[in-house]
Amino acid sequence: MDAQERQPPEHHQLVLNRFVAAGLADERVVAAFLGGSYAKRTADAYSDLDFGLIIADESYGDFLASREAFLRRLGEPVFLENYHGGGADFVFFIFADGTEGELALGCESRFTHIHVGPYKVLLDKKGCLSGAVFSGHVPAEAEQIETLRGLINWFWHNLLHHFITPMARGQFWSAYGALEDLR
């Protein structure tokens, strides 16, 4: 069986089935999709699950506050990490059965920024995924400038504090380690 025909391992299929069932049962969930290597048809034995959920606008805050409870319906988490970036909310997870993945969250009126590339519709209660194109987050010019400013400030602070200062003190291994970190 080649990568084009690869079926998810049993533990992934179980989590996938639970994900769809949990989405169907939760009235706040409008749609659900699968992205990543499974959607690209490039999955291998090391692939994770890349889930996306579209939440009703009026329920987004409530769902966000209870997202960990939603994930517990899919498996027993040994690792959960919430992340907000690119204007979207994510939860990275690892379950006790070894399943790794991420859950991207978007609201019904604004969701095309939470994913980039192909996807497989798993659930669509209102048809919002019909023809949807996920373009990812495209930062405004002001956001790009602020990000660049922060990176430049970070670089010069760390260069001075973590490289130049240890060099001046003769702490060459510390300076070397800091230089590696700066790369």
VEXNUKOL-97602 format. One record per residue (C-alpha): residue number from 1; residue in one letter; chain; x, y, z. Coordinates in Angstrom, 1 decimal, always signed. Layout:
KOLFI,NUM,a,A,X,Y,Z
...
END
This chain:
KOLFI,1,m,A,+0.0,+0.0,+0.0
KOLFI,2,d,A,+1.5,+3.3,-1.0
KOLFI,3,a,A,+1.2,+6.7,+0.7
KOLFI,4,q,A,-1.7,+7.7,-1.6
KOLFI,5,e,A,-3.8,+4.8,-0.2
KOLFI,6,r,A,-2.5,+4.8,+3.4
KOLFI,7,q,A,-5.2,+4.4,+6.0
KOLFI,8,p,A,-4.7,+5.9,+9.4
KOLFI,9,p,A,-3.3,+3.5,+12.1
KOLFI,10,e,A,-6.0,+2.1,+14.3
KOLFI,11,h,A,-5.4,+4.5,+17.2
KOLFI,12,h,A,-5.6,+7.5,+14.8
KOLFI,13,q,A,-8.8,+6.1,+13.3
KOLFI,14,l,A,-10.3,+5.8,+16.8
KOLFI,15,v,A,-9.4,+9.4,+17.6
KOLFI,16,l,A,-10.7,+10.6,+14.3
KOLFI,17,n,A,-14.0,+8.8,+14.8
KOLFI,18,r,A,-14.3,+10.3,+18.3
KOLFI,19,f,A,-13.5,+13.8,+16.9
KOLFI,20,v,A,-16.4,+13.5,+14.4
KOLFI,21,a,A,-18.8,+12.1,+17.0
KOLFI,22,a,A,-17.8,+14.9,+19.5
KOLFI,23,g,A,-18.4,+17.5,+16.8
KOLFI,24,l,A,-21.8,+16.1,+15.9
KOLFI,25,a,A,-22.8,+16.1,+19.6
KOLFI,26,d,A,-21.6,+19.6,+20.3
KOLFI,27,e,A,-24.1,+22.2,+19.2
KOLFI,28,r,A,-21.4,+24.9,+19.2
KOLFI,29,v,A,-19.5,+23.1,+16.5
KOLFI,30,v,A,-20.5,+24.1,+12.9
KOLFI,31,a,A,-17.9,+22.2,+10.9
KOLFI,32,a,A,-14.8,+20.0,+11.3
KOLFI,33,f,A,-12.0,+19.1,+8.9
KOLFI,34,l,A,-8.8,+17.1,+8.7
KOLFI,35,g,A,-5.7,+18.8,+7.3
KOLFI,36,g,A,-2.0,+18.1,+7.1
KOLFI,37,s,A,-0.4,+15.0,+5.7
KOLFI,38,y,A,-3.7,+13.0,+5.7
KOLFI,39,a,A,-5.4,+15.6,+3.6
KOLFI,40,k,A,-2.4,+15.9,+1.3
KOLFI,41,r,A,-2.3,+12.1,+1.0
KOLFI,42,t,A,+1.3,+12.0,+2.1
KOLFI,43,a,A,+0.7,+10.5,+5.6
KOLFI,44,d,A,+3.3,+8.0,+6.9
KOLFI,45,a,A,+3.8,+6.0,+10.1
KOLFI,46,y,A,+5.0,+9.2,+11.8
KOLFI,47,s,A,+2.1,+11.5,+10.8
KOLFI,48,d,A,+0.1,+13.4,+13.4
KOLFI,49,l,A,-3.6,+14.4,+13.2
KOLFI,50,d,A,-4.3,+18.0,+12.1
KOLFI,51,f,A,-7.8,+18.8,+13.1
KOLFI,52,g,A,-9.8,+22.0,+12.5
KOLFI,53,l,A,-13.0,+23.1,+14.1
KOLFI,54,i,A,-15.3,+25.9,+13.1
KOLFI,55,i,A,-17.3,+27.2,+16.0
KOLFI,56,a,A,-20.6,+29.2,+15.9
KOLFI,57,d,A,-19.7,+32.9,+16.4
KOLFI,58,e,A,-21.8,+33.3,+19.6
KOLFI,59,s,A,-20.3,+30.2,+21.2
KOLFI,60,y,A,-16.6,+30.8,+20.4
KOLFI,61,g,A,-15.6,+32.2,+23.7
KOLFI,62,d,A,-17.4,+29.5,+25.6
KOLFI,63,f,A,-15.8,+26.8,+23.4
KOLFI,64,l,A,-12.4,+28.3,+23.8
KOLFI,65,a,A,-12.7,+28.2,+27.6
KOLFI,66,s,A,-13.7,+24.5,+27.4
KOLFI,67,r,A,-11.5,+23.3,+24.6
KOLFI,68,e,A,-9.5,+21.0,+26.8
KOLFI,69,a,A,-12.7,+19.2,+27.9
KOLFI,70,f,A,-13.6,+18.8,+24.2
KOLFI,71,l,A,-10.2,+17.2,+23.6
KOLFI,72,r,A,-10.6,+14.8,+26.6
KOLFI,73,r,A,-13.6,+13.4,+24.7
KOLFI,74,l,A,-11.1,+12.2,+22.0
KOLFI,75,g,A,-8.5,+10.6,+24.3
KOLFI,76,e,A,-6.6,+10.7,+27.5
KOLFI,77,p,A,-4.2,+13.7,+27.2
KOLFI,78,v,A,-0.7,+13.4,+28.5
KOLFI,79,f,A,+0.3,+16.7,+27.0
KOLFI,80,l,A,-1.9,+19.7,+26.1
KOLFI,81,e,A,-0.5,+23.1,+25.0
KOLFI,82,n,A,-2.7,+26.1,+24.1
KOLFI,83,y,A,-1.2,+28.5,+21.6
KOLFI,84,h,A,-2.5,+31.7,+20.0
KOLFI,85,g,A,-0.7,+32.9,+16.9
KOLFI,86,g,A,-1.5,+34.3,+13.5
KOLFI,87,g,A,-4.8,+35.4,+14.8
KOLFI,88,a,A,-5.9,+31.9,+15.5
KOLFI,89,d,A,-6.2,+29.5,+18.5
KOLFI,90,f,A,-4.6,+26.1,+18.6
KOLFI,91,v,A,-4.2,+23.2,+21.0
KOLFI,92,f,A,-1.3,+20.8,+20.5
KOLFI,93,f,A,-1.9,+17.4,+22.1
KOLFI,94,i,A,-0.5,+14.0,+22.8
KOLFI,95,f,A,-2.8,+11.2,+24.0
KOLFI,96,a,A,-1.8,+8.2,+26.1
KOLFI,97,d,A,-2.2,+5.9,+23.1
KOLFI,98,g,A,+0.6,+7.9,+21.4
KOLFI,99,t,A,-1.6,+10.0,+19.1
KOLFI,100,e,A,-0.1,+13.4,+18.4
KOLFI,101,g,A,-2.0,+16.3,+16.9
KOLFI,102,e,A,-3.2,+19.8,+16.8
KOLFI,103,l,A,-6.6,+21.3,+16.9
KOLFI,104,a,A,-7.0,+24.7,+15.1
KOLFI,105,l,A,-10.1,+26.7,+16.0
KOLFI,106,g,A,-11.9,+29.3,+14.0
KOLFI,107,c,A,-15.3,+31.0,+14.3
KOLFI,108,e,A,-18.1,+30.7,+11.7
KOLFI,109,s,A,-17.6,+34.2,+10.3
KOLFI,110,r,A,-13.8,+34.1,+10.1
KOLFI,111,f,A,-12.0,+30.8,+9.7
KOLFI,112,t,A,-9.9,+30.7,+6.5
KOLFI,113,h,A,-6.8,+31.9,+8.4
KOLFI,114,i,A,-6.5,+28.8,+10.7
KOLFI,115,h,A,-5.1,+26.5,+8.0
KOLFI,116,v,A,-3.3,+26.5,+4.7
KOLFI,117,g,A,-3.6,+23.9,+2.0
KOLFI,118,p,A,-5.8,+20.9,+1.3
KOLFI,119,y,A,-8.4,+19.6,+3.8
KOLFI,120,k,A,-10.9,+16.9,+4.1
KOLFI,121,v,A,-14.4,+17.8,+5.3
KOLFI,122,l,A,-15.4,+15.6,+8.2
KOLFI,123,l,A,-18.5,+17.5,+9.3
KOLFI,124,d,A,-20.3,+20.5,+7.9
KOLFI,125,k,A,-23.6,+21.3,+9.6
KOLFI,126,k,A,-24.2,+24.5,+7.7
KOLFI,127,g,A,-22.2,+24.1,+4.5
KOLFI,128,c,A,-19.6,+26.7,+5.5
KOLFI,129,l,A,-16.8,+24.6,+4.2
KOLFI,130,s,A,-18.3,+24.2,+0.7
KOLFI,131,g,A,-15.7,+25.7,-1.6
KOLFI,132,a,A,-13.8,+27.3,+1.3
KOLFI,133,v,A,-10.1,+28.1,+0.6
KOLFI,134,f,A,-7.8,+28.2,+3.5
KOLFI,135,s,A,-5.3,+31.0,+2.9
KOLFI,136,g,A,-3.6,+31.2,+6.3
KOLFI,137,h,A,-2.9,+34.3,+8.2
KOLFI,138,v,A,-1.7,+37.3,+6.1
KOLFI,139,p,A,-0.4,+39.9,+8.5
KOLFI,140,a,A,-1.2,+43.6,+7.9
KOLFI,141,e,A,+1.8,+45.8,+7.2
KOLFI,142,a,A,+1.6,+47.3,+10.8
KOLFI,143,e,A,+1.8,+43.8,+12.3
KOLFI,144,q,A,+4.8,+42.9,+10.0
KOLFI,145,i,A,+6.6,+46.1,+11.1
KOLFI,146,e,A,+5.9,+45.4,+14.8
KOLFI,147,t,A,+7.1,+41.8,+14.4
KOLFI,148,l,A,+10.3,+42.9,+12.7
KOLFI,149,r,A,+10.9,+45.6,+15.4
KOLFI,150,g,A,+10.6,+43.0,+18.1
KOLFI,151,l,A,+12.9,+40.6,+16.4
KOLFI,152,i,A,+15.6,+43.3,+15.9
KOLFI,153,n,A,+15.3,+44.4,+19.5
KOLFI,154,w,A,+15.5,+40.8,+20.7
KOLFI,155,f,A,+18.6,+40.1,+18.5
KOLFI,156,w,A,+20.6,+43.1,+19.8
KOLFI,157,h,A,+19.6,+42.5,+23.4
KOLFI,158,n,A,+20.6,+38.9,+23.3
KOLFI,159,l,A,+23.8,+39.6,+21.3
KOLFI,160,l,A,+24.9,+42.1,+24.0
KOLFI,161,h,A,+23.7,+40.3,+27.1
KOLFI,162,h,A,+24.4,+36.6,+26.1
KOLFI,163,f,A,+27.3,+36.8,+23.8
KOLFI,164,i,A,+29.4,+40.0,+24.1
KOLFI,165,t,A,+29.2,+40.1,+28.0
KOLFI,166,p,A,+30.4,+36.5,+28.3
KOLFI,167,m,A,+33.2,+37.1,+25.7
KOLFI,168,a,A,+34.4,+40.1,+27.7
KOLFI,169,r,A,+34.4,+38.0,+30.9
KOLFI,170,g,A,+36.4,+35.2,+29.2
KOLFI,171,q,A,+33.5,+32.8,+29.4
KOLFI,172,f,A,+34.0,+31.4,+25.9
KOLFI,173,w,A,+31.8,+28.3,+26.2
KOLFI,174,s,A,+28.9,+30.4,+27.4
KOLFI,175,a,A,+29.4,+32.8,+24.5
KOLFI,176,y,A,+29.6,+30.0,+22.0
KOLFI,177,g,A,+26.3,+28.5,+23.3
KOLFI,178,a,A,+24.7,+31.9,+23.1
KOLFI,179,l,A,+25.9,+32.3,+19.5
KOLFI,180,e,A,+24.4,+29.0,+18.7
KOLFI,181,d,A,+21.1,+30.1,+20.2
KOLFI,182,l,A,+21.1,+33.3,+18.2
KOLFI,183,r,A,+21.5,+31.3,+15.0
END
